[in-house]
Structures are given as C-alpha cells and as structure tokens.
C-alpha cells in the first residue's frame, strides 16, 4: 500500500563526516570546547588521541557492552562533576546511547525514569558528538537510547529528538581492529534494523529507500569486512549500512526480531548484535507470508538462493549468518531449554516492537522460534 502521503518525521545528525581519516576533523570542530567529556569503553580509549582535543578533558572509559542503570548513573555523576561544554561518545551502540542520555540529562533535574518513553526529554544544552567504532546499531544516527534495568532484566527505552547528535563521524579506520566475529554479528544487526523497518506495518516509502540502501550494502560488503578487517571500502560500506539502519529506527523502528533478541541479551549477556543475528533467519521466514515481495527483495540483496518458501528462506538466511562465523545455536551460548517459555512471555510483552510486526506473533509462535534456535 502506498505510504508517501502519510505524515512522517525524520531526524538526522546536523553534520555527518564519513571516510578514512574523518576522525581527524573532530579536533577542529571541538576547538572551542574548554571542558569536553569523552565517553568510551576500554577498547576504544586508544582512539582518544586521534580526536586532537584541547582543554580540560575528562575520559570515562568504563561503559560496559550492555550498560545497566547503575553504569549509566556512574557516568552521569562523573559528568556532572566535570560540568562539560561538549559530550563525545566514542564507541559502539552502548557507548553512544549512554553519551546521548548524559548530554541531555547531566545539567537538569530529570532522571532516567522521568524520560523513559517518547518525547519526555525536556531539552539539551550541551553539544553532542557521536563517533562510531563499530558498524551495527546505527546509534550515531538516531534519537533512541536503551539502558538495561538490572531488576527486571528489561530495556528502558528513551526516544527524543533532543538525543540527536550535532556531529556523527564514520571513520572506517576505527573499525579495523573489530574482530571478525563481532564484525559479522554487528553487521547482521545493521541489516536487521533495515529489514525490520522495511517489512514493518509502519513502513514508509521514504524510509524504505534508506532500508534498501542499507541491506544492499550489507549484501555487498559484510563478507568482505569479515574476511579482511582492513578493507576500507567494505568497512565504510558497513558503517554506512549501519547509519542507514539507525535512520530507519527513528520514524519506523524495528519489530519482532528485536523483541525476541532482547531477552537473549539481558538473560544470557549476549551482545546485542549477536542476539539479533541468532533470531534474524527465524523471524525473516516467519514474516514471509505477510511481506512476500519485500522479503524477496531482501533475499535477492543478500544472495539467498532458492528461498521461495518459509523453510527454504530460513535455511538460506541461517546459512548466510553461519557462514560468517556466527554461532547460531542458543544452547552453545548457555541457554537452558527450561527458560525459553519465560523468555517467550517476556518478548511478547514488548509491545512497542511486537505491534510493528507485519504478521501477528503469539507466545506459542515465539516459543517455537526459540526452540528452533535452541
């Protein structure tokens, strides 16, 4: 059904720098910052010197891969003590999400609970630069941030235009050292963002354009990036695919695939990209009857052959992920079969995503997928 006449709002960073060496431009654009805060993780602190910052710099480099509320609170407290005039996120999606929230909340009275949901952030007074070091979440492009609640093992989601970056940097050199396994999983995550937005019941023709560009780039470049981490063209292609996926998340968002992946991340401590990669073939095939023509476009872009029915499509997509070196069985990641029913209930309750799915998916359907992936 045509959707071009349906109202939609698209947010993008005010400025995008992309290409080999793009990170070197950060220092010039931050030259007037006297008290910058750089939020990173242990693996990305080595890139701080490339930013060429001046002034009184605070480096916070202990953001975990799946940050929870206590981790966010520690980062927020440290930032408040420094009183920055620029916040820089330097890392993967988790780091960039924390940087968004810190930039918006450090100088106000709102708490994370106050802003959970949509359009509850009152404003932002501090500039935000987002420098991606992986190609998966597309967080540098978007208006959403996720933090895990350690008590409920669920994601606290914040969505606001006040979380959009003033500058996003995609420098493929910063991804050269990402291991093949992480490159593969985050690449499938980027693809899942595009595919889930593309087949979503809220899909929009304008967003479809970004989604198509994204999953086609994954089909062209992901294997190359996995096989040669210093292939700058492939790395740049994957960073752009991830960025396009991030744009898709704002006006359309993901659907059942991400809903099913979240319990895997919170209960098994799986990286977000890996959890989505495990689920991707199953949900893609499940949705085929409701999104046949669009799914055929996805299959063609990824080179999935003889995938005209659900079983064949699932097998082809499973093989695509497995051949990238991704361990696709939940059992191998420490899952217990007795936990699957509880996780299915939990995933089904994530209505902000499940309600976007093109085909209704009940708890028995989710449990069947988990068992198939087990």
C-alpha positions as CSV (number, residue, x, y, z in Angstrom):
1,X,0.0,0.0,0.0
2,X,1.4,3.4,-0.9
3,X,2.5,5.4,2.1
4,X,4.1,8.6,0.7
5,X,1.2,10.7,1.8
6,X,1.3,9.6,5.4
7,X,2.9,12.1,7.8
8,X,6.4,11.2,9.0
9,X,9.2,13.0,10.8
10,X,12.8,12.2,10.0
11,X,15.7,13.3,12.3
12,X,19.3,13.1,11.3
13,X,22.6,14.5,12.8
14,X,23.3,18.1,11.9
15,X,26.6,17.1,10.3
16,X,28.0,13.8,9.1
17,X,31.7,13.1,8.4
18,X,32.4,9.9,6.7
19,X,35.6,8.3,5.2
20,X,39.1,7.3,6.0
21,X,40.6,9.8,8.4
22,X,37.3,11.6,9.1
23,X,38.0,11.4,12.9
24,X,40.9,13.9,12.4
25,X,38.3,16.7,11.8
26,X,36.8,16.4,15.3
27,X,39.5,18.5,16.9
28,X,38.8,21.4,14.6
29,X,35.1,21.2,15.3
30,X,35.7,20.9,19.0
31,X,38.3,23.7,19.2
32,X,36.0,26.0,21.2
33,X,35.3,23.3,23.8
34,X,37.0,24.0,27.1
35,X,35.7,21.1,29.2
36,X,34.9,18.1,26.9
37,X,33.9,14.7,28.3
38,X,34.7,11.6,26.2
39,X,32.6,8.6,27.0
40,X,34.2,5.4,25.8
41,X,34.8,1.8,26.7
42,X,38.2,0.1,27.4
43,X,38.7,-1.0,23.8
44,X,38.1,2.5,22.3
45,X,40.2,4.7,24.6
46,X,43.1,4.2,22.2
47,X,41.3,6.4,19.7
48,X,41.0,9.4,22.1
49,X,44.3,11.0,20.9
50,X,43.1,11.0,17.3
51,X,40.4,13.4,18.3
52,X,43.0,16.1,19.0
53,X,41.0,17.7,21.7
54,X,42.2,20.6,23.9
55,X,41.1,22.0,27.2
56,X,40.3,20.1,30.4
57,X,39.4,16.7,29.1
58,X,37.6,14.0,31.2
59,X,37.8,10.5,29.8
60,X,35.2,8.0,31.1
61,X,36.2,4.7,29.6
62,X,34.4,2.0,31.6
63,X,31.0,1.8,29.8
64,X,30.1,-1.9,29.7
65,X,28.9,-3.6,26.5
66,X,25.4,-3.9,27.8
67,X,25.1,-0.9,30.2
68,X,22.6,-1.0,33.0
69,X,21.2,1.8,35.1
70,X,24.0,1.7,37.8
71,X,26.6,2.1,35.0
72,X,24.6,5.0,33.5
73,X,24.3,6.6,36.9
74,X,28.1,6.4,37.5
75,X,28.8,8.0,34.1
76,X,26.2,10.7,34.8
77,X,27.6,11.6,38.2
78,X,31.2,11.8,36.8
79,X,30.0,14.1,34.0
80,X,28.1,16.4,36.4
81,X,31.2,16.8,38.5
82,X,33.1,17.9,35.4
83,X,30.4,20.2,34.0
84,X,31.3,19.8,30.3
85,X,30.6,22.0,27.4
86,X,30.8,19.1,24.9
87,X,30.0,15.4,25.3
88,X,31.6,12.9,22.9
89,X,30.5,9.3,22.5
90,X,33.4,7.1,21.2
91,X,32.4,3.5,20.7
92,X,29.7,1.1,19.7
93,X,26.0,1.5,20.3
94,X,26.0,1.1,24.0
95,X,28.6,3.9,24.5
96,X,26.8,6.1,22.1
97,X,23.4,5.5,23.8
98,X,24.9,6.5,27.2
99,X,26.5,9.6,25.7
100,X,23.1,10.7,24.3
101,X,21.5,10.4,27.7
102,X,24.3,12.0,29.6
103,X,24.4,15.0,27.2
104,X,20.7,15.6,27.7
105,X,20.4,15.0,31.4
106,X,23.7,16.0,33.2
107,X,22.7,19.6,33.8
108,X,19.0,19.2,34.6
109,X,16.7,17.6,37.2
110,X,15.2,14.8,35.1
111,X,16.1,11.2,35.8
112,X,16.3,8.3,33.5
113,X,12.9,7.1,34.8
114,X,11.4,10.6,34.0
115,X,12.4,10.4,30.4
116,X,11.7,6.8,29.7
117,X,9.3,6.6,26.7
118,X,8.7,9.0,23.9
119,X,9.3,12.8,23.8
120,X,9.8,13.2,27.6
121,X,13.3,14.8,27.5
122,X,12.8,18.5,28.2
123,X,15.8,19.7,26.2
124,X,19.6,19.6,25.8
125,X,22.1,22.4,26.3
126,X,25.3,20.7,25.6
127,X,26.7,19.7,22.2
128,X,26.9,16.0,21.3
129,X,29.4,14.4,19.0
130,X,29.0,10.7,18.2
131,X,32.0,8.7,16.8
132,X,31.1,5.2,15.9
133,X,33.7,2.4,16.2
134,X,31.5,-0.5,15.1
135,X,29.0,-0.9,12.3
136,X,25.9,-2.3,13.8
137,X,23.5,-0.3,15.9
138,X,23.5,3.0,13.9
139,X,23.0,4.7,17.3
140,X,25.1,7.7,16.0
141,X,22.2,8.5,13.6
142,X,19.2,8.0,15.8
143,X,17.0,9.5,18.6
144,X,16.7,6.4,20.8
145,X,18.8,5.1,23.7
146,X,18.5,1.9,25.6
147,X,19.6,1.0,29.1
148,X,19.1,-2.3,31.0
149,X,17.1,-2.3,34.2
150,X,19.0,-4.9,36.4
151,X,16.0,-5.6,38.5
152,X,13.6,-6.5,35.7
153,X,16.2,-7.5,33.1
154,X,14.3,-5.4,30.6
155,X,15.3,-2.4,28.4
156,X,14.5,1.1,29.4
157,X,13.9,2.9,26.1
158,X,14.2,6.7,25.7
159,X,13.2,8.4,22.4
160,X,13.6,12.1,21.9
161,X,14.8,14.5,19.1
162,X,16.9,16.0,21.9
163,X,19.1,12.9,21.7
164,X,20.2,13.6,18.1
165,X,23.9,14.3,17.5
166,X,25.3,17.6,16.4
167,X,28.1,15.6,14.6
168,X,28.3,12.0,13.6
169,X,31.6,10.5,12.5
170,X,32.0,7.3,10.4
171,X,35.7,6.6,10.0
172,X,36.3,3.0,8.8
173,X,39.8,3.1,10.3
174,X,38.3,3.0,13.7
175,X,36.7,-0.4,12.9
176,X,39.8,-2.1,11.5
177,X,40.5,-3.9,14.8
178,X,37.0,-5.2,15.3
179,X,37.3,-9.0,15.4
180,X,35.6,-11.0,12.6
181,X,33.0,-12.5,14.9
182,X,31.9,-9.1,16.1
183,X,32.0,-7.6,12.6
184,X,29.7,-10.4,11.5
185,X,27.2,-10.1,14.3
186,X,27.0,-6.3,14.3
187,X,26.7,-6.4,10.5
188,X,23.7,-8.7,10.8
189,X,22.3,-6.3,13.4
190,X,22.6,-3.4,11.0
191,X,20.8,-5.5,8.4
192,X,18.1,-6.4,10.8
193,X,17.4,-2.8,11.5
194,X,16.9,-2.1,7.8
195,X,14.9,-5.3,7.1
196,X,12.6,-4.9,10.1
197,X,11.8,-1.3,9.2
198,X,11.3,-2.3,5.6
199,X,8.8,-5.1,6.4
200,X,7.2,-3.2,9.3
201,X,3.5,-2.4,9.3
202,X,4.5,1.3,9.9
203,X,6.9,1.2,6.9
204,X,7.0,4.4,4.8
205,X,8.2,4.7,1.2
206,X,10.8,7.3,2.2
207,X,12.3,5.2,4.9
208,X,12.1,2.2,2.6
209,X,14.8,4.0,0.5
210,X,17.2,4.1,3.4
211,X,16.4,0.5,4.3
212,X,17.0,-0.7,0.7
213,X,20.4,1.0,0.6
214,X,21.3,-0.4,4.0
215,X,20.6,-4.1,3.3
216,X,22.1,-3.9,-0.2
217,X,25.3,-2.6,1.3
218,X,25.3,-5.5,3.8
219,X,24.9,-8.0,1.0
220,X,27.8,-6.4,-0.9
221,X,30.2,-5.7,1.9
222,X,29.7,-7.7,5.0
223,X,31.5,-10.8,4.0
224,X,34.4,-8.7,2.7
225,X,34.6,-6.9,6.0
226,X,34.6,-10.2,7.9
227,X,37.3,-11.7,5.7
228,X,39.6,-8.6,5.7
229,X,39.2,-6.2,8.5
230,X,41.4,-3.6,6.8
231,X,39.3,-3.5,3.6
232,X,38.5,0.2,4.0
233,X,35.8,0.2,1.2
234,X,34.0,-2.7,2.9
235,X,34.3,-1.2,6.3
236,X,33.0,2.2,5.0
237,X,30.1,0.4,3.3
238,X,29.2,-1.4,6.5
239,X,29.4,1.8,8.5
240,X,27.0,3.5,6.0
241,X,24.7,0.5,6.2
242,X,24.6,0.8,9.9
243,X,23.9,4.5,9.7
244,X,21.0,4.0,7.3
245,X,19.6,1.4,9.8
246,X,19.9,4.0,12.5
247,X,17.9,6.4,10.4
248,X,15.2,3.8,9.9
249,X,14.7,3.3,13.6
250,X,13.5,6.8,14.3
251,X,10.3,7.1,12.3
252,X,9.6,3.4,11.9
253,X,11.6,1.3,14.4
254,X,12.1,-2.5,14.5
255,X,9.6,-5.3,15.1
256,X,9.5,-8.8,16.4
257,X,13.1,-9.7,15.6
258,X,14.5,-7.2,18.1
259,X,11.7,-8.0,20.6
260,X,12.9,-11.7,20.6
261,X,16.5,-10.7,20.8
262,X,16.2,-8.6,23.9
263,X,15.7,-11.4,26.4
264,X,18.8,-13.2,25.0
265,X,20.9,-10.1,25.7
266,X,19.6,-9.5,29.2
267,X,19.5,-13.1,30.4
268,X,22.4,-14.6,28.6
269,X,24.5,-11.4,28.5
270,X,24.8,-11.8,24.7
271,X,26.0,-8.7,22.8
272,X,23.0,-7.1,21.1
273,X,24.3,-7.8,17.6
274,X,24.8,-11.5,18.3
275,X,21.3,-11.9,19.8
276,X,19.8,-10.3,16.7
277,X,21.8,-12.5,14.4
278,X,20.6,-15.7,16.1
279,X,17.0,-14.6,15.7
280,X,17.1,-13.0,12.3
281,X,16.6,-16.1,10.0
282,X,13.7,-17.3,12.0
283,X,11.7,-14.0,12.1
284,X,12.5,-13.3,8.4
285,X,11.0,-16.6,7.5
286,X,8.0,-16.3,9.9
287,X,7.0,-13.0,8.3
288,X,7.3,-14.2,4.7
289,X,3.5,-14.8,4.2
290,X,2.8,-11.2,5.3
291,X,5.6,-9.4,3.4
292,X,6.4,-11.7,0.4
293,X,7.5,-9.1,-2.1
294,X,9.7,-7.1,0.3
295,X,11.2,-10.2,1.7
296,X,12.1,-11.3,-1.8
297,X,14.0,-8.1,-2.3
298,X,15.9,-8.8,0.9
299,X,16.7,-12.3,-0.1
300,X,18.0,-11.1,-3.5
301,X,20.2,-8.4,-2.0
302,X,21.8,-11.0,0.4
303,X,22.2,-13.6,-2.4
304,X,19.9,-16.1,-0.7
305,X,19.1,-18.6,-3.5
306,X,16.1,-20.9,-3.8
307,X,14.4,-19.3,-0.9
308,X,10.8,-19.1,-2.1
309,X,9.1,-20.7,0.9
310,X,9.5,-20.3,4.6
311,X,11.6,-23.4,5.3
312,X,14.0,-22.7,2.4
313,X,14.3,-19.0,3.3
314,X,15.1,-19.8,6.9
315,X,17.7,-22.3,5.9
316,X,19.3,-19.8,3.4
317,X,19.3,-17.0,5.9
318,X,20.7,-19.3,8.6
319,X,23.4,-20.4,6.3
320,X,24.2,-16.7,5.5
321,X,24.8,-16.0,9.2
322,X,26.5,-19.3,10.0
323,X,28.9,-18.9,7.1
324,X,30.0,-15.5,8.5
325,X,31.2,-17.5,11.6
326,X,28.3,-16.7,13.9
327,X,27.4,-19.5,16.4
328,X,23.6,-19.7,15.8
329,X,22.5,-22.1,18.5
330,X,21.3,-20.8,21.8
331,X,22.4,-23.9,23.6
332,X,26.0,-23.1,22.7
333,X,25.6,-19.7,24.4
334,X,24.5,-21.1,27.7
335,X,20.7,-21.1,27.3
336,X,18.6,-23.7,29.2
337,X,15.6,-25.1,27.5
338,X,13.5,-24.6,30.6
339,X,14.0,-20.8,30.3
340,X,12.6,-20.5,26.8
341,X,8.9,-20.3,27.8
342,X,9.6,-17.4,30.3
343,X,11.6,-15.6,27.6
344,X,8.8,-16.0,25.1
345,X,6.4,-14.3,27.5
346,X,8.9,-11.5,28.1
347,X,9.4,-10.9,24.4
348,X,5.7,-11.0,23.7
349,X,5.2,-8.2,26.2
350,X,7.5,-5.8,24.3
351,X,4.5,-4.3,22.5
352,X,6.4,-1.2,21.3
353,X,8.1,-3.6,18.9
354,X,5.8,-6.6,18.6
355,X,2.9,-4.4,17.5
356,X,5.0,-3.3,14.5
357,X,5.4,-6.8,13.1
358,X,3.7,-7.5,9.8
359,X,2.4,-10.8,11.0
360,X,0.8,-11.4,14.4
361,X,3.1,-13.5,16.6
362,X,1.7,-15.1,19.7
363,X,3.6,-16.6,22.7
364,X,3.5,-20.1,21.1
365,X,5.0,-18.8,17.9
366,X,7.8,-17.1,19.8
367,X,8.4,-20.2,21.9
368,X,8.6,-22.3,18.7
369,X,11.2,-19.9,17.3
370,X,13.3,-20.1,20.5
371,X,13.1,-23.9,20.4
372,X,14.1,-23.9,16.8
373,X,17.1,-21.7,17.6
374,X,18.0,-23.7,20.7
